[in-house]
C-alpha cells in the first residue's frame, strides 16, 4: 500500500511540474495551487490507508459498517451531491445564461424533500447495501437486480464523465498538463481510494471536501458582495451591463427555450435525485432510520445554502470576468477572455473568479477544493457502480453462496474496470458542459431507478413482471432519446439534425416507465404476481417499524 501511495505522489509532483497551460502564450506555474493539491492528495491517501486497516467485511466495504452518525452522513451526502457539475458546471451555466442557470440550481434542490418524506426511513429499514435490496425485497431477485444494475451503471457512467471532464479541465488550466494525463491521474487516485478504503475512506473524503467547499464558496460570495457594498441589486445591474446578452440574462428561456424542455429537465433533477445510486447507498451507512432522517435534514440544509451561494458566485463571475477593466483585479495575471471566450470554457468561471478575488493563494485553495470535490464524487460513484456488479449481480444472481471475501474481491476488480471506462469516456466527452452531462444522468435515474424504487415501497399491486418490463422501457427510452437528441446525435456524432428534438428526455421516459410498470403489473395474474402482492404487507410493516433491519457493526 505504501509503495502505491509513493508512486502516485511522485506521479502527481511530476505532472504538476510538467509545464504551463497554453493560452496565447504561457501561464505562470502556480506554486500555491501545487502545494495545496499535494497536501490534499497526501492527506486523503493517508485517510485511505487508515480506512483500509478497518475495512474487513463486505459491510465495512459498502456501508462503513453502518457506524456513521446522522450529522456526518449529512455532510457526506452533501459532499457527494455538490459535485463538479454543481460547483463548476452550474456556476458556468449562470455565467453563460444568467437566470436559467439559477433555475437549474433550484431544480437540483427540489428532490431532497421527496427523499426526506418518502424514502429515507424506509430505505434504511429495508436495505442492506444498495437500493436494489429494497426493490428486490418482495420481487424476483434475478430480474429486479439485473435491471437495477443496468440502471445504476448507466447513471454512474454518465455522472462519472462529468466529473472527469471537470477534473481534466481544472488541472489542464492550472498546471499545463495534457487533458488526457489529467483525467488519467484522477482515475488512478479514484481507484486507490475505493479499492483500499471502501466506504469509510470515501465518506471521510466527502466530509472533508464538503467543509472545504462550503467554506471556500462562502468566502467567494462574501468577497463578491463586499465589492458591491453587499447590495445584490448593484451586483445584478453590473452583471447585466457586462454580459453580452444584457437584460436577457435575467429572463428565463435563454437556455431552456420551450416549456417541454423546462418541465423535462425539472422532472429529471427532482425525481432523479431520489434515484441516484451513490446517494441512496449513503442511507445504509447510518445505524438506524432516525439517523437516516437526520442525514437528509442536514444534507438539505447544506445543499440549499450552497445553491444560494453559487448563484451569487455565478453573477459575480459575469460582473468581474466580463468587466472591461477586469485586469485591475488581477495582479500581473493575464486576461481570461480571448475573443469573447473564457479560457478553459464556461466550466472554469468560478476558478478564474477566485483568482481575481484572492490572487494565487485563493486560486490554489479553490482549485484544490474543486479537485477534492471531483475525487470525492467519483469515489462514491465508483463504489456504487462496483456494488451494482458485485453485490446485486454476482452475490445475488450468479453466486448467492459467495463469501464476503469473494464479493469484495469482485467489487475491487469492478472498481478498476469502471475507472478505466470513466477515463476513456471523460476524454471522449471533453467538450461537453458538465452540468448538462449530469442532467442526463439524473434523467436516467428518474426514468429507470426512481419509478421501481418508489412503487416497490408504496404500491401493493406491483409485480416482478411489471417492474422488470416497465423499468427497462424507461431505461431504454431515456438512453435512446439521449442518443437521438441534439447533444449526442448532432454535436457528438456529427449529424445535421437531431431525430428527437429535445435535449432532456425525462418527461417522456419517466412517463413511459410509470405507465409500463402499471400496465404490466395489473395485467399480471401469474402465481408469481400473487406472491409478490401478498408479500407487501410484511414489507410495509418492516419499512415503517424497522423490525428485522440490520444494526450498525461494532468496530
C-alpha positions as CSV (number, residue, x, y, z in Angstrom):
1,X,0.0,0.0,0.0
2,X,2.8,2.5,1.0
3,X,4.6,1.7,-2.3
4,X,1.5,2.6,-4.3
5,X,1.0,5.8,-2.4
6,X,4.6,6.8,-3.1
7,X,4.2,6.1,-6.8
8,X,1.0,8.2,-7.0
9,X,2.7,11.1,-5.1
10,X,5.7,11.1,-7.4
11,X,3.5,11.0,-10.5
12,X,1.5,13.9,-9.1
13,X,4.6,16.0,-8.5
14,X,5.9,15.2,-11.9
15,X,2.6,16.0,-13.5
16,X,2.2,19.4,-11.8
17,X,5.8,20.4,-12.9
18,X,5.2,19.3,-16.4
19,X,4.6,22.8,-17.9
20,X,2.3,25.8,-18.2
21,X,-1.1,25.8,-19.9
22,X,-1.0,27.5,-23.3
23,X,-3.4,30.4,-23.8
24,X,-1.9,32.9,-26.3
25,X,1.5,32.1,-24.6
26,X,2.5,30.6,-21.3
27,X,0.7,30.8,-18.0
28,X,2.9,31.0,-14.8
29,X,3.2,27.9,-12.7
30,X,1.0,28.4,-9.5
31,X,3.2,27.2,-6.6
32,X,0.3,27.8,-4.1
33,X,-2.0,25.6,-6.1
34,X,0.6,22.8,-6.4
35,X,1.2,22.8,-2.7
36,X,-2.5,22.7,-1.8
37,X,-3.1,19.9,-4.3
38,X,-0.3,17.8,-2.8
39,X,-1.5,18.4,0.7
40,X,-5.0,17.3,-0.1
41,X,-3.8,14.3,-2.1
42,X,-1.4,13.1,0.6
43,X,-4.0,13.8,3.3
44,X,-6.7,11.8,1.6
45,X,-4.3,9.0,0.8
46,X,-3.5,8.9,4.5
47,X,-7.2,8.6,5.3
48,X,-7.4,5.7,2.8
49,X,-4.6,3.9,4.5
50,X,-6.3,4.4,7.9
51,X,-9.6,3.2,6.5
52,X,-8.0,0.2,4.8
53,X,-7.0,-1.2,8.1
54,X,-10.5,-1.0,9.4
55,X,-12.3,-2.4,6.3
56,X,-12.6,-6.1,6.9
57,X,-16.0,-7.3,5.8
58,X,-18.5,-6.6,2.9
59,X,-20.5,-4.4,5.3
60,X,-17.4,-2.3,6.1
61,X,-16.6,-2.0,2.4
62,X,-20.0,-1.0,1.2
63,X,-21.5,0.9,4.2
64,X,-18.7,1.6,6.6
65,X,-20.3,-0.9,8.9
66,X,-23.3,1.4,9.4
67,X,-21.4,3.4,12.0
68,X,-21.6,6.9,10.5
69,X,-23.7,9.4,12.5
70,X,-26.6,11.4,11.0
71,X,-24.6,14.7,11.0
72,X,-21.5,13.1,9.5
73,X,-23.6,11.3,6.9
74,X,-25.5,14.6,6.1
75,X,-22.2,16.3,5.4
76,X,-21.0,13.3,3.3
77,X,-24.3,13.3,1.3
78,X,-23.9,17.0,0.7
79,X,-20.3,16.3,-0.3
80,X,-21.5,13.6,-2.7
81,X,-24.2,15.8,-4.2
82,X,-22.1,19.0,-4.5
83,X,-20.3,17.6,-7.5
84,X,-18.2,19.2,-10.2
85,X,-21.4,19.9,-12.0
86,X,-22.7,21.8,-9.0
87,X,-19.6,23.9,-8.4
88,X,-18.1,24.3,-11.8
89,X,-20.9,23.4,-14.2
90,X,-23.8,25.4,-12.6
91,X,-21.7,28.5,-11.9
92,X,-20.6,28.2,-15.6
93,X,-24.2,28.0,-16.7
94,X,-25.1,31.1,-14.7
95,X,-22.1,32.8,-16.2
96,X,-23.3,31.9,-19.7
97,X,-27.1,32.1,-19.3
98,X,-27.9,34.0,-16.1
99,X,-31.3,33.3,-14.7
100,X,-31.7,29.9,-16.4
101,X,-28.6,28.7,-14.6
102,X,-30.3,29.6,-11.3
103,X,-33.4,27.6,-12.2
104,X,-31.1,24.7,-12.9
105,X,-29.6,25.1,-9.4
106,X,-33.0,25.3,-7.7
107,X,-34.2,22.1,-9.5
108,X,-31.4,20.2,-8.0
109,X,-32.6,21.1,-4.6
110,X,-36.3,20.1,-5.1
111,X,-35.6,16.4,-4.9
112,X,-34.5,16.4,-1.3
113,X,-38.0,16.8,0.3
114,X,-39.0,13.7,-1.8
115,X,-36.2,11.7,-0.2
116,X,-36.9,13.1,3.3
117,X,-40.6,12.5,3.4
118,X,-40.9,9.4,1.3
119,X,-37.7,7.5,1.1
120,X,-35.0,7.9,3.8
121,X,-36.5,6.0,6.7
122,X,-37.8,3.1,4.5
123,X,-34.5,2.8,2.7
124,X,-32.7,2.3,5.9
125,X,-35.2,-0.2,7.3
126,X,-35.4,-2.3,4.1
127,X,-32.0,-2.2,2.6
128,X,-28.6,-3.6,3.2
129,X,-26.0,-2.3,0.7
130,X,-27.8,-0.9,-2.4
131,X,-31.2,0.4,-3.4
132,X,-31.8,-2.8,-5.4
133,X,-32.1,-4.5,-2.0
134,X,-35.4,-2.6,-1.5
135,X,-36.8,-3.2,-5.0
136,X,-35.9,-6.9,-4.7
137,X,-37.3,-7.3,-1.2
138,X,-40.5,-8.9,-2.3
139,X,-39.9,-9.1,-6.1
140,X,-37.8,-11.5,-8.2
141,X,-34.1,-11.2,-7.3
142,X,-32.8,-12.1,-10.7
143,X,-35.0,-9.8,-12.7
144,X,-35.0,-6.8,-10.5
145,X,-31.3,-6.8,-9.5
146,X,-30.3,-7.2,-13.2
147,X,-32.5,-4.2,-14.1
148,X,-31.2,-2.2,-11.1
149,X,-27.6,-2.9,-12.1
150,X,-28.2,-1.7,-15.6
151,X,-29.9,1.5,-14.4
152,X,-27.2,2.2,-11.8
153,X,-24.3,1.6,-14.2
154,X,-25.9,3.9,-16.8
155,X,-26.3,6.7,-14.2
156,X,-22.8,6.1,-12.7
157,X,-21.0,6.3,-16.1
158,X,-22.8,9.5,-17.2
159,X,-22.2,11.1,-13.9
160,X,-18.6,9.9,-13.9
161,X,-18.0,11.5,-17.4
162,X,-19.0,14.9,-16.0
163,X,-16.6,14.7,-13.1
164,X,-13.7,13.5,-15.3
165,X,-14.2,16.4,-17.7
166,X,-14.2,18.9,-14.8
167,X,-11.1,17.4,-13.3
168,X,-9.3,17.3,-16.6
169,X,-10.1,20.9,-17.5
170,X,-9.2,22.1,-14.0
171,X,-5.7,20.5,-13.9
172,X,-5.1,21.4,-17.6
173,X,-5.6,25.1,-16.8
174,X,-3.6,25.3,-13.7
175,X,-0.6,23.1,-14.5
176,X,-0.4,22.8,-18.2
177,X,-0.8,19.0,-18.3
178,X,-2.3,17.4,-21.3
179,X,-6.1,16.9,-20.7
180,X,-5.7,13.1,-21.2
181,X,-3.0,12.8,-18.5
182,X,-5.1,14.9,-16.1
183,X,-8.1,12.6,-16.5
184,X,-5.8,9.6,-16.1
185,X,-4.4,10.9,-12.8
186,X,-7.9,11.4,-11.4
187,X,-8.9,7.9,-12.4
188,X,-5.8,6.4,-10.7
189,X,-6.5,8.2,-7.4
190,X,-10.2,7.3,-7.5
191,X,-9.3,3.6,-7.9
192,X,-7.0,3.7,-5.0
193,X,-9.4,5.4,-2.7
194,X,-12.2,2.9,-3.3
195,X,-10.2,-0.2,-3.7
196,X,-8.3,0.1,-0.5
197,X,-10.5,2.3,1.8
198,X,-14.1,1.4,0.7
199,X,-17.0,3.4,2.0
200,X,-15.2,4.5,5.2
201,X,-12.4,6.3,3.2
202,X,-15.0,7.6,0.7
203,X,-17.1,9.0,3.5
204,X,-14.3,11.0,5.2
205,X,-13.0,12.3,1.9
206,X,-16.6,13.5,1.2
207,X,-16.9,15.1,4.6
208,X,-13.6,17.0,4.3
209,X,-14.5,18.1,0.8
210,X,-17.9,19.4,1.9
211,X,-16.4,21.5,4.7
212,X,-13.7,22.9,2.4
213,X,-16.2,23.6,-0.5
214,X,-18.8,25.4,1.7
215,X,-16.0,27.5,3.3
216,X,-14.4,28.4,0.0
217,X,-17.6,29.3,-1.8
218,X,-18.9,31.3,1.1
219,X,-15.7,33.4,1.1
220,X,-16.1,33.9,-2.7
221,X,-19.7,35.1,-2.3
222,X,-18.7,37.4,0.6
223,X,-15.9,38.9,-1.4
224,X,-18.2,39.5,-4.4
225,X,-20.9,41.1,-2.2
226,X,-18.4,43.2,-0.3
227,X,-17.2,44.7,-3.6
228,X,-20.7,45.8,-4.3
229,X,-21.4,47.1,-0.8
230,X,-23.5,43.9,0.0
231,X,-26.0,45.3,-2.4
232,X,-27.4,42.5,-4.6
233,X,-29.2,44.9,-6.9
234,X,-25.9,46.5,-7.7
235,X,-24.3,43.2,-8.4
236,X,-27.2,42.2,-10.7
237,X,-27.1,45.5,-12.5
238,X,-23.3,45.2,-13.1
239,X,-23.8,41.7,-14.4
240,X,-26.4,42.9,-16.9
241,X,-24.2,45.7,-18.0
242,X,-21.2,43.4,-18.6
243,X,-22.9,40.4,-20.2
244,X,-23.2,40.3,-24.0
245,X,-26.9,39.4,-23.6
246,X,-27.7,42.3,-21.4
247,X,-31.0,42.2,-19.6
248,X,-31.8,38.8,-21.3
249,X,-29.7,37.1,-18.6
250,X,-32.4,38.0,-16.0
251,X,-35.2,36.4,-18.1
252,X,-36.0,32.7,-18.4
253,X,-35.7,31.0,-21.8
254,X,-32.2,31.6,-22.8
255,X,-31.0,28.1,-22.1
256,X,-34.4,26.3,-21.9
257,X,-36.3,27.8,-24.7
258,X,-39.6,25.9,-24.5
259,X,-41.9,24.6,-21.8
260,X,-41.4,20.9,-22.6
261,X,-37.6,21.2,-22.1
262,X,-38.1,23.1,-18.9
263,X,-40.5,20.6,-17.4
264,X,-38.5,17.7,-18.6
265,X,-35.3,19.0,-17.0
266,X,-37.1,19.9,-13.8
267,X,-38.6,16.4,-13.6
268,X,-35.2,14.8,-14.2
269,X,-33.5,16.8,-11.5
270,X,-36.3,16.4,-8.9
271,X,-37.0,12.7,-9.3
272,X,-33.5,11.8,-10.4
273,X,-32.1,12.9,-7.0
274,X,-34.2,10.1,-5.4
275,X,-32.8,7.6,-7.9
276,X,-29.1,8.3,-7.7
277,X,-27.4,5.0,-6.6
278,X,-24.4,6.7,-5.0
279,X,-26.6,9.0,-2.9
280,X,-29.1,6.2,-1.9
281,X,-26.1,4.0,-0.8
282,X,-25.3,6.6,1.9
283,X,-28.5,5.8,3.8
284,X,-27.2,2.3,4.7
285,X,-24.1,3.8,6.4
286,X,-26.0,5.0,9.4
287,X,-27.1,3.0,12.4
288,X,-30.9,3.3,12.2
289,X,-33.9,5.0,10.5
290,X,-33.7,8.0,12.9
291,X,-30.2,8.8,11.8
292,X,-31.2,8.3,8.2
293,X,-33.8,11.1,8.6
294,X,-31.3,13.3,10.3
295,X,-28.9,12.7,7.4
296,X,-31.4,14.1,4.9
297,X,-32.3,17.2,7.1
298,X,-28.6,18.1,7.5
299,X,-27.9,17.4,3.8
300,X,-30.8,19.5,2.6
301,X,-29.6,22.5,4.7
302,X,-26.1,22.3,3.5
303,X,-27.1,21.8,-0.2
304,X,-29.7,24.7,0.0
305,X,-27.1,27.0,1.4
306,X,-24.7,26.0,-1.3
307,X,-27.2,26.7,-4.1
308,X,-27.9,30.2,-2.7
309,X,-24.2,31.0,-2.6
310,X,-23.3,29.5,-6.0
311,X,-25.9,31.9,-7.6
312,X,-24.0,34.8,-6.2
313,X,-20.7,33.4,-7.4
314,X,-22.2,32.9,-10.9
315,X,-23.4,36.5,-11.1
316,X,-20.1,37.6,-9.7
317,X,-18.2,35.8,-12.4
318,X,-20.3,37.8,-15.0
319,X,-19.6,41.1,-13.2
320,X,-15.8,40.5,-12.8
321,X,-14.7,38.4,-15.7
322,X,-16.6,40.4,-18.3
323,X,-15.6,43.7,-16.9
324,X,-13.7,46.0,-19.4
325,X,-11.3,47.0,-16.6
326,X,-11.2,43.5,-15.0
327,X,-7.5,43.3,-15.3
328,X,-7.1,45.7,-12.4
329,X,-8.3,42.9,-10.1
330,X,-5.6,40.5,-11.2
331,X,-2.1,41.4,-10.0
332,X,0.1,40.6,-13.0
333,X,-2.3,37.9,-14.3
334,X,-3.2,37.7,-18.0
335,X,-6.8,38.2,-19.1
336,X,-9.1,35.2,-19.0
337,X,-11.0,36.1,-22.2
338,X,-9.8,35.6,-25.7
339,X,-12.1,36.6,-28.5
340,X,-15.1,36.6,-26.0
341,X,-14.4,33.0,-24.9
342,X,-13.4,32.1,-21.4
343,X,-10.1,30.2,-21.1
344,X,-10.9,26.5,-20.3
345,X,-14.6,27.0,-21.2
346,X,-17.5,28.2,-19.1
347,X,-16.9,25.4,-16.5
348,X,-13.9,27.3,-15.2
349,X,-15.7,30.6,-14.5
350,X,-15.7,30.2,-10.7
351,X,-12.0,29.1,-10.8
352,X,-11.0,32.3,-12.7
353,X,-13.2,34.4,-10.3
354,X,-11.3,33.0,-7.3
355,X,-8.0,34.3,-8.9
356,X,-9.4,37.8,-9.4
357,X,-10.8,37.9,-5.8
358,X,-7.9,36.4,-3.9
359,X,-4.9,36.1,-6.1
360,X,-2.7,33.0,-6.4
361,X,-3.2,31.7,-2.9
362,X,-7.0,31.7,-3.1
363,X,-6.9,30.3,-6.6
364,X,-4.8,27.4,-5.2
365,X,-7.3,26.8,-2.4
366,X,-10.3,26.9,-4.7
367,X,-8.6,24.7,-7.2
368,X,-7.7,22.1,-4.5
369,X,-11.3,22.3,-3.3
370,X,-12.6,21.7,-6.8
371,X,-10.2,18.8,-7.2
372,X,-11.4,17.4,-3.8
373,X,-15.0,17.8,-5.0
374,X,-14.3,15.7,-8.1
375,X,-12.3,13.0,-6.2
376,X,-15.0,12.6,-3.5
377,X,-17.8,12.3,-6.0
378,X,-16.0,9.9,-8.4
379,X,-15.1,7.7,-5.4
380,X,-18.8,7.5,-4.4
381,X,-19.9,6.8,-8.0
382,X,-17.3,4.1,-8.5
383,X,-18.3,2.4,-5.3
384,X,-22.0,2.5,-6.4
385,X,-21.1,1.0,-9.8
386,X,-18.9,-1.7,-8.2
387,X,-21.7,-2.6,-5.8
388,X,-24.2,-3.0,-8.6
389,X,-22.0,-5.6,-10.2
390,X,-20.5,-7.4,-7.2
391,X,-23.5,-7.3,-4.7
392,X,-26.5,-7.1,-7.0
393,X,-25.4,-9.3,-9.9
394,X,-22.7,-11.6,-8.6
395,X,-23.7,-12.2,-5.0
396,X,-27.5,-12.3,-5.5
397,X,-27.9,-13.6,-9.1
398,X,-24.8,-15.5,-10.2
399,X,-23.4,-16.9,-7.0
400,X,-25.8,-16.5,-4.0
401,X,-23.4,-18.5,-1.8
402,X,-20.4,-16.4,-2.4
403,X,-18.3,-15.4,0.7
404,X,-17.8,-11.8,1.8
405,X,-14.1,-12.0,0.7
406,X,-15.1,-13.1,-2.8
407,X,-17.7,-10.4,-3.1
408,X,-15.3,-7.7,-2.0
409,X,-12.7,-9.1,-4.4
410,X,-15.1,-8.9,-7.3
411,X,-16.0,-5.4,-6.3
412,X,-12.4,-4.2,-6.3
413,X,-11.9,-5.7,-9.8
414,X,-15.1,-3.8,-10.9
415,X,-13.7,-0.6,-9.5
416,X,-10.7,-0.8,-11.8
417,X,-12.9,-1.5,-14.8
418,X,-15.3,1.3,-14.0
419,X,-12.3,3.6,-13.5
420,X,-10.9,2.7,-17.0
421,X,-14.3,3.3,-18.6
422,X,-14.6,6.7,-16.8
423,X,-11.2,7.8,-18.0
424,X,-11.9,6.7,-21.6
425,X,-15.3,8.4,-21.8
426,X,-14.0,11.5,-19.9
427,X,-11.5,12.0,-22.8
428,X,-14.2,11.4,-25.4
429,X,-16.6,13.9,-24.0
430,X,-14.1,16.7,-23.3
431,X,-16.1,19.5,-24.9
432,X,-19.4,18.9,-23.1
433,X,-20.8,21.1,-20.3
434,X,-20.6,19.1,-17.2
435,X,-23.8,20.3,-15.7
436,X,-25.6,19.1,-18.9
437,X,-24.0,15.7,-18.6
438,X,-25.2,15.4,-15.0
439,X,-28.6,16.4,-16.1
440,X,-28.7,13.4,-18.4
441,X,-27.6,11.1,-15.6
442,X,-30.4,12.5,-13.4
443,X,-32.8,11.8,-16.3
444,X,-31.9,8.2,-16.5
445,X,-32.0,7.8,-12.7
446,X,-35.5,9.4,-12.8
447,X,-36.6,7.0,-15.6
448,X,-35.1,3.7,-14.5
449,X,-34.4,3.8,-10.8
450,X,-36.9,6.0,-9.2
451,X,-40.2,4.5,-10.5
452,X,-39.3,1.0,-9.4
453,X,-37.9,2.1,-6.0
454,X,-40.9,4.3,-5.3
455,X,-43.6,1.8,-6.4
456,X,-41.9,-1.1,-4.7
457,X,-42.3,0.8,-1.4
458,X,-45.8,2.2,-1.8
459,X,-47.8,0.2,-4.4
460,X,-49.0,-3.1,-3.2
461,X,-50.0,-4.3,-6.7
462,X,-46.5,-4.1,-8.2
463,X,-45.3,-7.3,-9.7
464,X,-41.9,-8.6,-10.8
465,X,-43.1,-8.6,-14.5
466,X,-44.4,-5.1,-14.3
467,X,-41.2,-3.7,-12.6
468,X,-38.9,-5.5,-15.0
469,X,-40.6,-4.7,-18.3
470,X,-41.7,-1.1,-17.3
471,X,-38.3,-0.3,-15.8
472,X,-36.4,-1.5,-18.9
473,X,-38.8,0.5,-21.0
474,X,-38.0,3.7,-19.0
475,X,-34.2,2.9,-19.2
476,X,-34.1,2.2,-22.9
477,X,-36.4,5.1,-23.7
478,X,-34.1,7.5,-21.7
479,X,-30.9,6.2,-23.3
480,X,-32.3,6.2,-26.8
481,X,-33.7,9.7,-26.6
482,X,-30.4,11.0,-25.3
483,X,-28.6,9.4,-28.2
484,X,-31.1,10.7,-30.7
485,X,-31.2,14.1,-29.1
486,X,-29.3,17.2,-30.3
487,X,-26.4,17.0,-28.0
488,X,-25.3,13.5,-28.9
489,X,-26.8,13.0,-32.4
490,X,-25.6,16.4,-33.7
491,X,-22.7,17.6,-31.5
492,X,-21.0,14.3,-30.8
493,X,-21.9,12.1,-33.8
494,X,-21.8,15.0,-36.3
495,X,-25.3,14.6,-37.9
496,X,-27.0,17.6,-39.3
497,X,-30.3,17.4,-37.4
498,X,-31.5,15.6,-34.3
499,X,-34.1,12.8,-34.6
500,X,-35.5,13.7,-31.1
501,X,-35.8,17.5,-30.8
502,X,-35.4,17.8,-27.0
503,X,-32.1,17.7,-25.1
504,X,-33.7,16.4,-21.9
505,X,-36.0,13.3,-22.3
506,X,-37.2,12.8,-18.7
507,X,-40.8,13.9,-19.3
508,X,-41.2,11.2,-21.9
509,X,-39.1,8.4,-20.4
510,X,-40.4,8.8,-16.9
511,X,-44.0,8.7,-18.2
512,X,-43.2,5.5,-20.3
513,X,-41.7,3.9,-17.2
514,X,-44.6,4.5,-14.9
515,X,-47.2,3.5,-17.5
516,X,-45.3,0.4,-18.4
517,X,-44.9,-0.7,-14.8
518,X,-48.6,0.0,-14.1
519,X,-49.9,-1.8,-17.2
520,X,-47.7,-4.9,-17.0
521,X,-48.4,-5.2,-13.2
522,X,-52.2,-5.0,-13.3
523,X,-52.4,-7.4,-16.2
524,X,-50.2,-10.0,-14.5
525,X,-52.2,-12.8,-13.0
526,X,-49.5,-15.3,-12.6
527,X,-48.7,-17.3,-9.5
528,X,-45.6,-15.2,-9.0
529,X,-47.6,-12.0,-9.2
530,X,-49.9,-13.1,-6.4
531,X,-46.9,-13.9,-4.3
532,X,-45.4,-10.5,-4.9
533,X,-48.6,-8.8,-3.9
534,X,-49.0,-11.0,-0.8
535,X,-45.5,-10.0,0.5
536,X,-46.3,-6.3,0.5
537,X,-47.9,-6.4,4.0
538,X,-44.8,-7.8,5.7
539,X,-42.6,-5.4,3.7
540,X,-44.7,-2.4,4.8
541,X,-44.5,-3.3,8.4
542,X,-40.7,-3.5,8.3
543,X,-40.5,-0.4,6.3
544,X,-42.4,1.6,8.9
545,X,-41.2,0.0,12.1
546,X,-37.7,-1.2,11.3
547,X,-38.3,-4.6,12.8
548,X,-35.8,-7.0,11.4
549,X,-33.5,-4.4,9.9
550,X,-29.7,-4.7,10.5
551,X,-27.9,-2.6,13.0
552,X,-24.5,-1.0,12.8
553,X,-21.3,-3.0,13.0
554,X,-19.2,-2.5,16.1
555,X,-15.6,-1.7,15.3
